[in-house]
Amino acid sequence: MAAIETLYTGFGSWNPLIWLAAFIIAIIIAWLIWSRGESDYNKGTEQTKPFISGNAEPEKSEVHVRGGNMYWGFTKALEGYYDKIVPLHSGILTDYILWFLGVIALVMVIVLGGGGL
């Protein structure tokens, strides 16, 4: 097998040396773009704060959208399901391992038993 041989597949070609060269060229182009950037940028100053049309940046707690607010409609629509499932959520790792092993055992019975439940 030759050192530089292209592997032809049904989805294109694969030559590691060509991909390595393309990656190196992409890194060089990215470095050239980065090196031409602003050199007077200072971390920890006013430059790092977001510009909100001249307004002061509000506290994170004032603008944070909680997950419960985002999925309110979803959880409200499935409230009957969640009322039954939430008590099963104990937060104890051994409970989850027991559920996992139980489901695996059920799947094994279905698969190995020919699917007859």
C-alpha positions in Angstrom: 0.0 0.0 0.0 1.4 3.4 -1.0 2.1 6.1 1.6 -0.1 8.6 -0.2 -3.1 6.7 -1.4 -6.7 8.1 -1.5 -9.4 5.9 -0.1 -12.5 6.1 -2.3 -15.8 5.4 -0.6 -19.4 5.9 -1.6 -19.4 9.2 0.3 -16.3 10.9 -1.1 -12.6 10.4 -0.6 -10.3 10.3 2.5 -6.7 11.2 2.4 -5.2 12.0 5.8 -2.4 14.1 4.5 -4.7 16.3 2.4 -7.0 16.8 5.5 -4.0 17.6 7.7 -2.7 20.2 5.1 -6.2 21.7 4.9 -6.4 21.9 8.7 -3.0 23.6 8.9 -4.0 26.1 6.2 -7.2 26.9 8.0 -5.3 27.5 11.3 -2.9 29.9 9.5 -5.8 31.8 8.0 -7.5 32.0 11.4 -4.3 33.2 13.0 -3.8 35.9 10.3 -7.4 37.2 10.8 -6.9 37.2 14.6 -3.5 39.0 14.4 -5.0 41.9 12.5 -7.6 42.5 15.2 -7.7 45.3 17.8 -4.6 45.3 20.0 -5.9 47.9 22.5 -8.6 45.7 24.0 -8.4 45.5 27.8 -10.1 42.9 29.9 -11.9 44.0 33.1 -12.7 47.5 31.8 -15.7 49.2 30.4 -14.9 47.5 27.1 -16.1 44.2 28.4 -19.6 45.4 29.4 -22.4 44.9 26.9 -23.8 48.0 25.2 -27.5 48.3 25.9 -28.3 51.6 24.1 -26.7 53.5 26.9 -28.7 51.9 29.7 -27.1 50.4 32.7 -26.9 46.6 32.7 -29.6 45.1 35.0 -28.8 42.6 37.6 -28.8 39.0 36.4 -31.6 38.0 38.8 -33.9 40.7 37.2 -33.5 39.3 33.6 -32.9 35.6 34.3 -35.7 33.4 32.8 -36.1 30.3 35.0 -36.7 26.9 33.5 -40.1 26.6 35.2 -41.3 29.8 33.5 -40.0 28.6 30.1 -41.7 25.2 30.2 -44.9 26.3 32.1 -47.3 25.4 29.3 -45.6 22.0 28.7 -45.7 21.1 32.4 -49.3 22.4 32.7 -50.5 20.3 29.8 -48.8 17.2 31.2 -49.8 17.9 34.8 -51.6 14.5 35.2 -48.5 12.7 34.1 -46.2 14.7 36.3 -48.4 14.3 39.4 -47.7 10.5 39.1 -44.0 10.7 38.2 -42.8 13.4 40.6 -43.2 11.3 43.8 -40.9 8.7 42.2 -38.1 11.3 41.9 -36.4 10.8 45.2 -32.9 12.1 44.3 -31.3 9.0 45.7 -28.9 7.3 43.3 -29.6 3.8 44.4 -33.3 4.3 43.6 -32.4 5.3 40.0 -30.1 2.3 39.7 -32.9 0.0 40.9 -35.3 1.5 38.2 -32.6 1.1 35.6 -32.0 -2.5 36.5 -35.7 -3.2 36.6 -36.2 -1.7 33.1 -33.2 -3.7 31.8 -34.7 -6.9 33.2 -38.0 -6.2 31.6 -36.4 -5.5 28.2 -34.4 -8.7 28.6 -37.5 -10.7 29.3 -39.2 -9.2 26.3 -36.2 -9.8 24.0 -35.2 -13.2 25.2 -38.7 -14.4 25.9 -39.8 -13.8 22.3 -41.9 -10.8 23.1 -44.8 -12.6 24.7 -45.9 -10.7 27.8 
